[in-house]
């Protein structure tokens, strides 16, 4: 039985992880870390700091803020505990600290733990060399603080790599005049444009739109409920516990 703690345990994602992972026969959530009192504890204890966690954990799951992730990583290294990170928007310095933790314990960090989202990125990379242009529309709830999403950035990177490997380049954007600045979205490199939408009622959605002369291809993924991330996190936990080192994304784990 894997003993888990969740940092950000009072948040919406933390609560979903506590319930979903706690329902799995091989896992038990023993602690929720948050400065706020969790609405539901699911049998776990509530602590306000990682420094108050029991040392006999197998893994810590962190869906909190980027500034908290570094402290969590340091605690995991000090206690020999695996770490799974779902927080996005880390600075290069914060990411470097997390990668360094992977030299001592198993660490998995992913922008998206939905199996469908990861597969859609894989499909997009397969399609990328065969189309002239590609743009990404990512749609999230109105409480998401970073834009564009980490998922769209990963998708754009995989698309660029696939196109470069195939020797494909994108022609310059034909748009010559912007009536409104930013109307063409953010340039993620090699002409891959990302458009971010933030609206109440949404959760996490993404469309990758490909176009060539006479045809188009749209690859869309929708997460309607945060429980869609539980299976991917479970896979990441098992990997981090058994495989020391830093792993970015769960694509290679599927």
N, C-alpha and C positions, 0 to 999 in steps of 0.2 A: 504494500500500500504506500503510494507516494504521498508524502506530507508537503502541503503547499501553503504559501502565504501570498496574498494579493495586495500590492501597493496601489493605492487609489481605490480601495475597497468600498468606499461610500459612493463613488461615482456610478453613472449608469452602466458603463462597461465593466467596472469592477464588480458590481452587483450581478450582472449577467454571468461573468466568469465564475463567481462564487457559486451561483446556483448550478450552472451547466457543468463545471468541472466536478463539483461536489456530488453530482448525480452519477458520475462514472464509477464503476465498481473497483477500479484500481487506484483511485485518488481520493484524498480527503483534504478539505481546506481547513486549516487549523487557526489561521489568523488573517484579519483584515487590517491593513495599515491605512489610516487616513486621519487628518486633523479633525474631520467631521465625524459625527456618530453615524454609522451605517444604518440605513432604514431597516435592512434585514441582515442578520448575521449568519444564517444558514449553519448554525452550530459552531461557528468560529468565534474566537475572542477578538476584541477590538483593541488595537494599540495605536498610538498617535505617531510613532517613529519606528523606523526599521531597527533602531538600537534596542528596542524593547521586544524584538522577535525572539522566539526560542531558537537555539542553535541547531536543534536536531531536525532541520528541514531538508527536503530533497530539492526543492526549487522555489524560487520567488518569481511571481509574474507581476510585471510593472506596467500598468496602463495609466500612469499619472502624468505629470508634467516633465518636460525635458530636464529642468533643473533638479528634479528629484531623482532622475534615473542614475546620475553619476554617484549619488550617495548610496543608492541601492546596490550599484555595481561594486562599490568599495566594501559594503557590508558582505556581499556574497563572496568576494575574494577572501576576506578575512575569516570567513566561516566555512569555506569550501562548499558553497551551495550554488547550484545551477541557476541561471537567470534567463527568463524569457521576457522580451521587451516589446510592447505594443505602442508605446508613446512615439509620436512623430514630431517633426520640426526641430530635431536636435541640431545644434551648431556643429561645425567641424571639430571643435575642441571637445565638445561633449561626446561626439561619436568616437573620437580617438580614445577617450577614457574608457568607453564601453568595449571597444575592440581590444584594448590592453587587458581588460578583465578576462577576455577570452584566452589569454596566455596562461591562466590559472584555473579557470572553471569553464564549464560548458555555457555558452551564451548564444542565444538565437534572438535576432532583432529583425522584425518584418514590418513593412508598412501596412500590410493587409494579411489577415489570417483566414480569410474566406477561401475555401477550396475553389469555388467558382471564379473568384477574382484572379487567383493565381493562374488558373487554367486559361482564363481569357487573355492574360498577358502572354502566355505561351503561344496561344493561337495567333495573337497579333504579331508576334515575332516571326511566326511561320509565314504570315501573309505579307509582311512588310516589303520584302524584295520584289514583289510582283505588282505593286501599284506605284503610280507616279507621286501621289501626295497622301498625307495622312494628318488628321487633326484629332485631338482628344477633348471630349467634354466630360468633366467630372462634376457630379452633383452631390452635395452633402447637406446635412441639417444646418440650421442657422446658428448653432453654437460651436461649430468647428472654428478654431482660431487661426489655423494656418491655411494658406493657399499658395500655389496649388497643392492638392493632396499628395501625400507620399506615394500613394498607389499610382497616381498619374505620372509622377516623376520616374518611378520604376518602369512603368509601361513605356514611356518615352525613351528611356535609356536602352531598353531591350530592342525597341524598334530601330533606334539609331545604329546599334551594334549589328543587328541583322542586315540592315541596308548596307552598312560599311563592308561587312564580310562578303556581301554579294556584289560589291563594287557599284552600288546604286547611289546616286546623289540627287538631291532635290533642286529643281530649278528655282531661281529667285521668286519670291512672292510677287504676283502680278499687281497687287494693290498699289496704286500710285498716290492715292489721296485718302486720308483718314478724316472723315467728317467729325468723328469723336475719337480722341486719343485712346488707344487700348482696345479698339473695336475688334482687332484681329487676334486678341488674346496674347498670351505670353509665349515667346519663342524659346522652346526647350532645346534648340540646336538642330541643325540640318533641316530646318523648315518645319519641324514638328511643333504645331501650335497647341497650347493647352488653354481651355476656357473653363473657368471655375464658376459654379452656380451654388449659392447658399440660400436655402429656403426652408421655412418651417414645413413640417410634414414629410420631408425627405429623411433618409438615413444615409446610405452610401451607394452611389450608382456611378457607372462610368460607361461611356460610349467611345469606341475607337472607330473613326470613320476613314475608310480608304477610298481613293478615287483614281480612276484612270479613264482614258477616252472610252466613253460609251458604257461604263459600268461603275458600280460602287459596292463596297462591302462594309457592313456595320457589325462590329462585335460589341455586344452590350452585356453588362453584368449588373444585377441588382441585389443588394442586401436589404431585405425588408425588416429584418429583426436582428438584434445584436447576437442572438444565439448562433447566427451563421458563422461566427468567428470561433466558436468553441472547439470544433473538431480540429481546426488548424493549430490552435494553441495547444491542444492535447498532443498532437504530433510533435510540435516543437518541444514540449516538456520532455517527452520520452527521449528525443534526440539530445537535448541539452544535458540530461541526467547521465546518459551513457556515453556521450562523445565530447570530451573537452575540446575547446577551441571556439572561435567565433564563426557564426554562420549568419549570413545576410539573406533574409527571405526564406520561404519554405518550399520554393519550387523544386529544389534538388532533393527535398525530403519526401516528395510525393511519388 
